[in-house]
Amino acid sequence: MLKNANSFDPLRLFFHLVRTGRTLFRAHEGRWYSRSERYFLKVYDSHDAAERERLVLNAIKNMQPQTFDVPQTLNLVEKGEQSAILMEYVKGNELEPSTHSFLMFGTSETLNTFFHLGHALREFHDIIPITLHSNITTSKKSLVDSVKEMVNTLRDYGVLSPDDTSTILQVMKSVDICENVLRVVRLHGEAYFTHMRFSDNIFIFLDLEKSFEGPAYYDLATFLVSMYASVLVSKRSMQRLALLRNAFLRGYFGSDVPSASLRIAELSVILQEILKLHMSSKVDLSIRVRLLCRLKLRRFLWLLEAMLTSSDSRGLTKDVRLSS
């Protein structure tokens, strides 16, 4: 039934794959995914989101990237209020298993993987001409002001302790944010740790419907924070994750890594998540959703504390040159 990609019903295809036992299913933020050995079906609630991702994927394919890949789109179908893209299924390894292996055994192969991932993300940022607009902070002052505003808001809500508030504000005063982290690029938009795969140092970037124009730090900080949130099991492991962080940033920037500037961006991403989760836990949602929000909130508050107290963060008030 997949021979003619121009005439398929996404819901019928999905249930066919379920019946034949050749599918994996995942629901996330109003989207669902189904895959077989050769094909990947992604259904969207919005026609605009589907069309945006199709355009981005096709533009990247036409540019023939050297260090990364994206799925080839086969067809876009609109049905009622939903749209679906049928695309090729690109095989690759998830980052989480190798990251856990690094935390336990310190394998140098994982450092190499993260270095090449940084290099691949740099190519992604540079490969498509900028055509869209950004709602993300793109100046030093506005980034600093937004972090300070979130810190003060969370302090007033009683979410942040006076000590954490003081520590963050002190770091903000000590760091001079570099211009190269504010460089406007074509962003992935959802550069989460779980949205990337790799195979032989070629990386597969997934879920690009929110790709837009914005400052480079947004993708970099999103990736790093999602990595911490996914694999961090103790404050001590934060020091080992710092090695992966440095390898990733060195792959992206070269030897002159704006490490402290990126730490401000990471704080910004974490504080945004904490504020969003705190507000979500207070609104009239189901008990299950409120409980999940509170559990995630505790996770990110613990992550913030681990970042502020780790030896890698506590004296990190200037950018550094990393040896290759």
Steps between C-alpha positions, in 0.01 A plus 500: 500500500804728519595464136297805404601767752268753332179323602495389861281557802724569805255356751437192289875453457557528873238240591632271227848522654356434846310192380807357329720569804743718301465826682625700796264762641571814701270790591659834589363855511208434268700307240527129443755293317493160342779314325572181313842377385507739204249776572422751770159665530458819698155651558453866600212694650589799281530520123749784540730288719500217247568731207776680693680176579462375142656819362790489746572131436493546124720809515759315707495197269561726202807651672658152536651538851825319576481437875131441563187371335123544526219272384394516135136608470285285271159658528296758689133418551230725648185343640250702699683693768804272488799476272752219468841460342616165375879494506782253486608341828867586559671256733739624765613456859352701784740712704378390843659151514846627405464790746416261784797289396722806518374587847586150620820423309623827348525364146691733266281392207209693652711816523575462131130456423408820684779692330369398157143576610603857580661526156183362337276749681727781381451384140123479560496859627687624193348289223167677434475873423312692769144585396289482817471723806588436862315562824807394697727748674788599270684771698721486808283738699171331421642155586633623834182691575281197421703277735487757779125540454442125523724472807312777679162354401593153626636652821172686554307175443718333763640252246862617520682531830673827592839327464428374148362839403812673627731250326330538162494879517868504597587281201302733275711794615825312441447376144549708187292318239684439172355614172552164330238331719254769386571431131167473315466165320239257374418311820385143540242640742469183708862390527431257778738222595232251389450658156843399373641167382841402368661237281871505404526868602211596271222649709128485435299801614130437562187707573568821309151649480601776744816599313533878489748785499662589831820518708733199490498469879136388497572165332828451686349562843188298419712199406723523808218552749297214351808279529540587867130441564511163321809340653613691809475263796718675759665835554837328465413386148461867402879524494526211255221641283708819484752304291229411248380860509850626420543249216165600350577873524853454365353321199269796445729796576854365461753571773358836616192378684268760661438262788385756756275674248334169423454437873281813511297362211466166681378679811248683284363173357481336845328802657247514216419134556471546878270799459283319243473190719421701811219685324367177343488328838269774627240508225186291475639193323445132569657353812731290283626802305552707814692214660724462194565876501598492866733203447666672206521821701688319778731353239587839350543664841743222591674551165532873570653431840742248350610753240548779754698286744717300258867590484462553126239773556597669822798703376400499138478873437709540187530324168790265446724355233476123481782294366416261218 
